[in-house]
Amino acid sequence: MLRASNYNIYVDFPDDSEEMLLVHGYTGAYDKVSRRVATYVRALETVRPPKPLFGAWAPEDGDIVSPSDQAIAVLKQRGYLTEMGREEEHLFFQKLANKLHTYQQQRGIGYIFMLTYDCNLRCSYCFQDCVRKDTSRVQLLRTMSRTLVDRIFMAMPQIENHHHLPAHARSPRSIGFFGGEPFLERNRRIVEYIITKAQEHGGARFSGVTNGTDLHVYRDLLSPDIIGQLQITLDGPPDEHDQRRIYADGAGSFERIAQNITMALELGVNISVRMNIDRNNVHLLPVLADEIVQRDWHHARNFSAYVSPIHASNEHTDVKTTFGSWELDQTLNQLREQYENMYIIGRPDDKVKHQAQTLFNHHSDPFLKPHFCGAHSGMYVLDVLGDIYACWERTGDPNLRIGNITKDGDFAINEPMNELWRSRNVTTNPVCSQCRFALYCGGGCAAMAETHRGKFFTNFCDGFAARFRASVAEAYLEHTRGTNVRTSISEGCTQ
């Protein structure tokens, strides 16, 4: 019996009653179809399809017109129609997702050197704020030693063997710097030592997450060939930023960071400026956009800027002041309509939009996510004690470590905790495994799911269904402006 797939996604266009997109959740197919074809497919749903994002769909209680046999054959080939039963298709999806998960776990590994939990700033919303206040964790505030770095590099081949990573795929390695603040002035020697060790062991691609305050101390290490990519945070224009991201003595940090951003851009480093946004500073984004334009950062090909919603990670952050990602996206759309320079600041879901644009422009393969992030595949966060964590938002608690580096330079795995993190994917809870959007979403952040829903193996949607459909619709409409789209199904369906 022919029926609509469990994993069809219907993307309607704003102000268009004639056409829409069909997207398939596991074949990765994207096709523009007439409303008549979409209505036929929706009529074969055995469960209620998602509500439209724009306007309302016409009722399906009238005559449902069947497309041609040729069109139906293409709809079957693309996955929108299937002869599998609901449970049979569900099992097929689970098998496919688990296979993708295993494949991505074996593709590569990322090492994050957490050089210290200490930081020279005192941001109120910091999720690591508790480390400085807990006297029992004072050892976490020290800087990683050379001896530990040596042991980590000795253990890397064991970690890579654990992932069955082929020898030819082990270099150059991916190495990131994180903290606390990794690029404190006092950490300069250990950063340089790690770079030297990595170069002796086949080379590496280096990146970092930094507040940017002491970056000038690392000037000679900043280049596309050494530390080539940095994420730096600005929380608004100078006055607002200097109230949020302050030194221990209360002094602001904006101008120092801005000068270092300019320096790094001139040295060819890819700079991604992140803006942590809540309801108290979102209205100042246009002022920050003007600041970026005034400093001429936006003309640099190696510059980008994006916003991220602040989450209530400690007692200083009132959850009522926070945004969800979908709500923040909509707020930025409104600001873009009012302020021209706001277009240089990326929204939370511009990544989804760019992935769809790549697919439309080049007919490349879609990016399917069987899990949310590297915490569930091959990310290793190594801290100053030699403890290893899967997620950088869940560090500092030895009960959550997935392993450690021994004094002999061996990789000692904590198998139950490692399995907990590495096994989480879209099949490990019933909501995600039956969700149309699962392989585009990846199940959402595990840390956020545990914080907000009290469970590790559950979904954290953050409005993803609406975000995905709006982003894909926008990408397609931008693609078709002045572009001819080739037809793949004779009755109103194009790829």
Helices and strands as residue ranges (DSSP letters): E 3-4, E 8-12, E 19-24, E 30-34, H 35-43, H 69-77, E 81-82, H 86-107, E 110-114, H 129-133, G 135-141, H 146-162, G 167-169, E 173-178, G 185-187, H 188-200, E 204-210, G 215-221, E 227-233, H 238-244, H 254-266, E 270-277, G 282-284, H 285-294, G 297-299, E 303-309, G 319-321, H 325-338, G 340-344, H 350-362, G 374-376, E 379-382, E 387-389, G 398-400, E 403-405, E 411-413, H 415-422, H 430-433, H 438-441, H 446-453, H 464-480, E 487-489, E 493-494
